[in-house]
């Protein structure tokens, strides 16, 4: 198709239904609309064109090459650049149907624009349900105004934002940002179709456009909505300059990055064994309908953290049998939930590898990393010294073992993530300590009151934010008679030279105190066993170290001996490995993990119910879950929420037996260690439960299995 410049901004060759020239061919109408739009508004003499899959011949969602306007193929998807040498005269809003109710959000933004005097043109993107909104400004849109629009668009397009379906990615790429214009074919069939205007009318509206002041008023109105709705999402500085997505550029760089001989990035470290998470992701085979992109990026992230180079990953991609988790780079999704071989696999791998290395360089230190901030190591080291100086009777109280286990678990998490302040929900803390979540929550309250821990930020269940804890340095004594002040910070303590040794010691302590066997023998017996493991053997020394009486210690030792965990040698006692325990150690712990997964799903369902009830702002009605057939939360006859019935509904939509097998298998693979619940360790997580729960909320498959 050859592009011919129109006369006076309107192509007289376009069919006009009102003039008696009916449209015989719909495809021809779209081709004429594309020709008119590109000729009138393209800021460059070239456009980006879609790449073709070599095996199937279908079009890919990748626009890696450009062609002149005169060489545009009417059957090939094209994307028009948004910026050129001058200020852009038109600007699009891209709404993705996968991220929210597109119709309601487009209607709301159109009404807000109309109130500000800005006329927009609506375009149906294609068969996937997406929408494009185009607005014009004959004077050109200055960069300062576009920057404000990008910032407020990013704020409102969060997961729970008013414009959750808005995709601002084309706005962030200053050089290659592009959008499919009206009339452009879609890779899955169909065209970008004008909804309410004829092509000539749409071009006329955009050419007339709106003034800069009207568009500035629209931006100001959106900023006011963002403030009113509490949208605090901020676009990271340097996201555009670095060419990185905001999710990657948000965090500061923590690890050095190097460049290999081929110009590909990698972490500036020696190769190390890929983590258990990486091996699990790499060996996971996904169904064709699953999101391969997210899984492949997570796999690349673990490989980047392992110090691998791009050439190593490229060899893995070529070996499909050893790397089913990297299938995304070998095949592309096709019509009918099928996959076809990729022709652009090397390009996609190079781009995703760069993002994975940049993301890996910004992650906080994980368990295997040796570098931990000095202030974090100092605080944890100081806490261990304070625990040694504490009165042992503090831990002989009925709640003492739980408090001791929670305190050690918090210290271990601080070292694991390399931060003094950690967001730690009580359910993860319960799994780490082998207690119920109620016991863990009460232990945290006691430790905060006594001055061992401090609360930096309270939990926000509706935003799914856990309470942020820190190791306290000072506190104010409460009036409770059972209060026992924490040992104050040790004066003159310095950063330990052997931080990895302290981390190993904490891991051993947390793993021992959280073992499921203590739910049978009693958690006080665990402290006695811990003292025996530390080398204490005679009764007098045990009384001094643990704070228990001789009578209590004799009870503990008899239970431990009957379980095969200690042996007697003359007048002394010796600890044996926990592997010698005669009772099964996993049923209750695995059942608790399964209940917590179901409870998280129930909480998410309940929060969405609250959100639907409480939102009273007009713009809140176009949020992510608006206009959906949401299944109501179960209630009693007196309208009180029935959380037990909700758990039953969630469970009825899941393969509970299969999920329990996964949890038990993960526990056995980890040797029943509670350390598998530390941040960054793979296992059955919320995604296993939340996908079926999404179907519950939409009312799909409400019958029990």
ChimeraX attribute file (.defattr): number of C-alpha atoms within 10 A of each C-alpha:
attribute: neighborCount
match mode: 1-to-1
recipient: residues
	/A:1	13
	/A:2	12
	/A:3	16
	/A:4	13
	/A:5	14
	/A:6	14
	/A:7	8
	/A:8	8
	/A:9	16
	/A:10	18
	/A:11	19
	/A:12	11
	/A:13	8
	/A:14	19
	/A:15	19
	/A:16	14
	/A:17	10
	/A:18	7
	/A:19	7
	/A:20	8
	/A:21	10
	/A:22	10
	/A:23	13
	/A:24	9
	/A:25	8
	/A:26	10
	/A:27	16
	/A:28	15
	/A:29	18
	/A:30	22
	/A:31	21
	/A:32	22
	/A:33	26
	/A:34	26
	/A:35	27
	/A:36	25
	/A:37	22
	/A:38	25
	/A:39	21
	/A:40	18
	/A:41	20
	/A:42	22
	/A:43	20
	/A:44	17
	/A:45	15
	/A:46	19
	/A:47	24
	/A:48	24
	/A:49	22
	/A:50	21
	/A:51	21
	/A:52	19
	/A:53	18
	/A:54	13
	/A:55	11
	/A:56	13
	/A:57	11
	/A:58	15
	/A:59	21
	/A:60	20
	/A:61	15
	/A:62	16
	/A:63	18
	/A:64	12
	/A:65	11
	/A:66	17
	/A:67	14
	/A:68	13
	/A:69	21
	/A:70	14
	/A:71	13
	/A:72	22
	/A:73	16
	/A:74	19
	/A:75	14
	/A:76	15
	/A:77	27
	/A:78	27
	/A:79	23
	/A:80	25
	/A:81	25
	/A:82	24
	/A:83	21
	/A:84	14
	/A:85	7
	/A:86	11
	/A:87	16
	/A:88	22
	/A:89	22
	/A:90	22
	/A:91	20
	/A:92	21
	/A:93	21
	/A:94	24
	/A:95	27
	/A:96	19
	/A:97	17
	/A:98	13
	/A:99	19
	/A:100	26
	/A:101	23
	/A:102	27
	/A:103	17
	/A:104	18
	/A:105	25
	/A:106	22
	/A:107	13
	/A:108	18
	/A:109	20
	/A:110	18
	/A:111	15
	/A:112	16
	/A:113	21
	/A:114	14
	/A:115	14
	/A:116	19
	/A:117	17
	/A:118	23
	/A:119	22
	/A:120	24
	/A:121	21
	/A:122	23
	/A:123	22
	/A:124	20
	/A:125	28
	/A:126	18
	/A:127	13
	/A:128	14
	/A:129	14
	/A:130	21
	/A:131	25
	/A:132	25
	/A:133	19
	/A:134	20
	/A:135	22
	/A:136	28
	/A:137	21
	/A:138	16
	/A:139	15
	/A:140	17
	/A:141	20
	/A:142	13
	/A:143	11
	/A:144	9
	/A:145	13
	/A:146	17
	/A:147	13
	/A:148	16
	/A:149	21
	/A:150	18
	/A:151	17
	/A:152	25
	/A:153	27
	/A:154	23
	/A:155	23
	/A:156	28
	/A:157	23
	/A:158	21
	/A:159	13
	/A:160	17
	/A:161	25
	/A:162	28
	/A:163	29
	/A:164	27
	/A:165	29
	/A:166	26
	/A:167	17
	/A:168	19
	/A:169	14
	/A:170	17
	/A:171	24
	/A:172	18
	/A:173	19
	/A:174	15
	/A:175	14
	/A:176	19
	/A:177	17
	/A:178	21
	/A:179	22
	/A:180	23
	/A:181	28
	/A:182	30
	/A:183	30
	/A:184	28
	/A:185	28
	/A:186	22
	/A:187	22
	/A:188	16
	/A:189	13
	/A:190	17
	/A:191	26
	/A:192	25
	/A:193	25
	/A:194	21
	/A:195	13
	/A:196	11
	/A:197	14
	/A:198	17
	/A:199	25
	/A:200	19
	/A:201	13
	/A:202	21
	/A:203	21
	/A:204	14
	/A:205	18
	/A:206	22
	/A:207	18
	/A:208	15
	/A:209	24
	/A:210	23
	/A:211	17
	/A:212	18
	/A:213	12
	/A:214	19
	/A:215	24
	/A:216	18
	/A:217	17
	/A:218	21
	/A:219	22
	/A:220	16
	/A:221	17
	/A:222	21
	/A:223	20
	/A:224	13
	/A:225	18
	/A:226	19
	/A:227	14
	/A:228	10
	/A:229	16
	/A:230	12
	/A:231	19
	/A:232	14
	/A:233	16
	/A:234	15
	/A:235	19
	/A:236	16
	/A:237	12
	/A:238	13
	/A:239	17
	/A:240	17
	/A:241	10
	/A:242	11
	/A:243	14
	/A:244	19
	/A:245	18
	/A:246	19
	/A:247	11
	/A:248	20
	/A:249	21
	/A:250	17
	/A:251	16
	/A:252	12
	/A:253	16
	/A:254	13
	/A:255	19
	/A:256	12
	/A:257	15
	/A:258	13
	/A:259	12
	/A:260	11
	/A:261	6
	/A:262	8
	/A:263	9
	/A:264	16
	/A:265	21
	/A:266	25
	/A:267	21
	/A:268	13
	/A:269	14
	/A:270	8
	/A:271	14
	/A:272	12
	/A:273	12
	/A:274	17
	/A:275	17
	/A:276	13
	/A:277	16
	/A:278	23
	/A:279	17
	/A:280	14
	/A:281	22
	/A:282	24
	/A:283	15
	/A:284	16
	/A:285	13
	/A:286	15
	/A:287	10
	/A:288	17
	/A:289	12
	/A:290	11
	/A:291	12
	/A:292	20
	/A:293	16
	/A:294	11
	/A:295	19
	/A:296	20
	/A:297	20
	/A:298	18
	/A:299	23
	/A:300	28
	/A:301	22
	/A:302	22
	/A:303	28
	/A:304	27
	/A:305	26
	/A:306	20
	/A:307	19
	/A:308	21
	/A:309	19
	/A:310	23
	/A:311	12
	/A:312	11
	/A:313	19
	/A:314	17
	/A:315	11
	/A:316	16
	/A:317	22
	/A:318	14
	/A:319	13
	/A:320	13
	/A:321	11
	/A:322	13
	/A:323	20
	/A:324	19
	/A:325	27
	/A:326	31
	/A:327	26
	/A:328	25
	/A:329	23
	/A:330	21
	/A:331	20
	/A:332	21
	/A:333	19
	/A:334	18
	/A:335	10
	/A:336	8
	/A:337	10
	/A:338	12
	/A:339	18
	/A:340	17
	/A:341	18
	/A:342	21
	/A:343	20
	/A:344	19
	/A:345	19
	/A:346	14
	/A:347	13
	/A:348	15
	/A:349	22
	/A:350	16
	/A:351	12
	/A:352	18
	/A:353	24
	/A:354	18
	/A:355	21
	/A:356	24
	/A:357	28
	/A:358	24
	/A:359	23
	/A:360	25
	/A:361	24
	/A:362	18
	/A:363	17
	/A:364	18
	/A:365	20
	/A:366	19
	/A:367	21
	/A:368	11
	/A:369	14
	/A:370	12
	/A:371	15
	/A:372	21
	/A:373	14
	/A:374	14
	/A:375	14
	/A:376	20
	/A:377	27
	/A:378	17
	/A:379	23
	/A:380	25
	/A:381	20
	/A:382	22
	/A:383	23
	/A:384	17
	/A:385	15
	/A:386	17
	/A:387	16
	/A:388	11
	/A:389	13
	/A:390	15
	/A:391	16
	/A:392	17
	/A:393	13
	/A:394	18
	/A:395	20
	/A:396	16
	/A:397	14
	/A:398	11
	/A:399	16
	/A:400	19
	/A:401	22
	/A:402	24
	/A:403	24
	/A:404	19
	/A:405	27
	/A:406	28
	/A:407	22
	/A:408	22
	/A:409	25
	/A:410	26
	/A:411	27
	/A:412	24
	/A:413	25
	/A:414	24
	/A:415	28
	/A:416	22
	/A:417	21
	/A:418	22
	/A:419	20
	/A:420	22
	/A:421	19
	/A:422	23
	/A:423	20
	/A:424	19
	/A:425	18
	/A:426	23
	/A:427	22
	/A:428	18
	/A:429	24
	/A:430	27
	/A:431	25
	/A:432	27
	/A:433	31
	/A:434	29
	/A:435	26
	/A:436	17
	/A:437	19
	/A:438	12
	/A:439	18
	/A:440	25
	/A:441	17
	/A:442	15
	/A:443	22
	/A:444	24
	/A:445	14
	/A:446	19
	/A:447	22
	/A:448	20
	/A:449	21
	/A:450	23
	/A:451	22
	/A:452	25
	/A:453	23
	/A:454	21
	/A:455	18
	/A:456	15
	/A:457	15
	/A:458	12
	/A:459	17
	/A:460	10
	/A:461	12
	/A:462	13
	/A:463	10
	/A:464	13
	/A:465	14
	/A:466	17
	/A:467	18
	/A:468	17
	/A:469	22
	/A:470	23
	/A:471	25
	/A:472	21
	/A:473	17
	/A:474	15
	/A:475	16
	/A:476	10
	/A:477	13
	/A:478	13
	/A:479	8
	/A:480	9
	/A:481	6
	/A:482	9
	/A:483	14
	/A:484	16
	/A:485	17
	/A:486	24
	/A:487	19
	/A:488	17
	/A:489	16
	/A:490	15
	/A:491	7
	/A:492	7
	/A:493	12
	/A:494	14
	/A:495	17
	/A:496	15
	/A:497	9
	/A:498	10
	/A:499	19
	/A:500	18
	/A:501	11
	/A:502	18
	/A:503	22
	/A:504	13
	/A:505	13
	/A:506	21
	/A:507	20
	/A:508	14
	/A:509	16
	/A:510	26
	/A:511	21
	/A:512	24
	/A:513	29
	/A:514	28
	/A:515	23
	/A:516	26
	/A:517	23
	/A:518	17
	/A:519	15
	/A:520	11
	/A:521	14
	/A:522	14
	/A:523	25
	/A:524	24
	/A:525	22
	/A:526	21
	/A:527	23
	/A:528	24
	/A:529	24
	/A:530	17
	/A:531	17
	/A:532	20
	/A:533	16
	/A:534	10
	/A:535	13
	/A:536	22
	/A:537	18
	/A:538	14
	/A:539	16
	/A:540	11
	/A:541	14
	/A:542	20
	/A:543	18
	/A:544	13
	/A:545	17
	/A:546	21
	/A:547	19
	/A:548	20
	/A:549	14
	/A:550	13
	/A:551	9
	/A:552	14
	/A:553	19
	/A:554	13
	/A:555	12
	/A:556	20
	/A:557	20
	/A:558	15
	/A:559	17
	/A:560	21
	/A:561	18
	/A:562	12
	/A:563	16
	/A:564	18
	/A:565	20
	/A:566	23
	/A:567	16
	/A:568	12
	/A:569	9
	/A:570	7
	/A:571	8
	/A:572	12
	/A:573	18
	/A:574	17
	/A:575	23
	/A:576	17
	/A:577	10
	/A:578	16
	/A:579	10
	/A:580	11
	/A:581	17
	/A:582	12
	/A:583	10
	/A:584	9
	/A:585	18
	/A:586	18
	/A:587	11
	/A:588	14
	/A:589	25
	/A:590	22
	/A:591	13
	/A:592	18
	/A:593	22
	/A:594	20
	/A:595	14
	/A:596	20
	/A:597	18
	/A:598	24
	/A:599	20
	/A:600	18
	/A:601	24
	/A:602	24
	/A:603	17
	/A:604	18
	/A:605	22
	/A:606	19
	/A:607	16
	/A:608	17
	/A:609	16
	/A:610	13
	/A:611	13
	/A:612	16
	/A:613	9
	/A:614	10
	/A:615	13
	/A:616	10
	/A:617	11
	/A:618	8
	/A:619	18
	/A:620	21
	/A:621	17
	/A:622	25
	/A:623	25
	/A:624	24
	/A:625	21
	/A:626	18
	/A:627	14
	/A:628	12
	/A:629	11
	/A:630	19
	/A:631	16
	/A:632	15
	/A:633	20
	/A:634	17
	/A:635	14
	/A:636	10
	/A:637	8
	/A:638	6
	/A:639	8
	/A:640	9
	/A:641	14
	/A:642	13
	/A:643	17
	/A:644	13
	/A:645	15
	/A:646	22
	/A:647	18
	/A:648	13
	/A:649	20
	/A:650	24
	/A:651	20
	/A:652	17
	/A:653	20
	/A:654	18
	/A:655	13
	/A:656	15
	/A:657	8
	/A:658	10
	/A:659	15
	/A:660	17
	/A:661	13
	/A:662	16
	/A:663	20
	/A:664	20
	/A:665	15
	/A:666	18
	/A:667	18
	/A:668	12
	/A:669	11
	/A:670	12
	/A:671	13
	/A:672	20
	/A:673	21
	/A:674	24
	/A:675	21
	/A:676	19
	/A:677	17
	/A:678	19
	/A:679	14
	/A:680	14
	/A:681	14
	/A:682	17
	/A:683	16
	/A:684	15
	/A:685	14
	/A:686	14
	/A:687	11
	/A:688	15
	/A:689	23
	/A:690	19
	/A:691	13
	/A:692	19
	/A:693	23
	/A:694	16
	/A:695	15
	/A:696	22
	/A:697	20
	/A:698	15
	/A:699	15
	/A:700	15
	/A:701	12
	/A:702	15
	/A:703	10
	/A:704	11
	/A:705	10
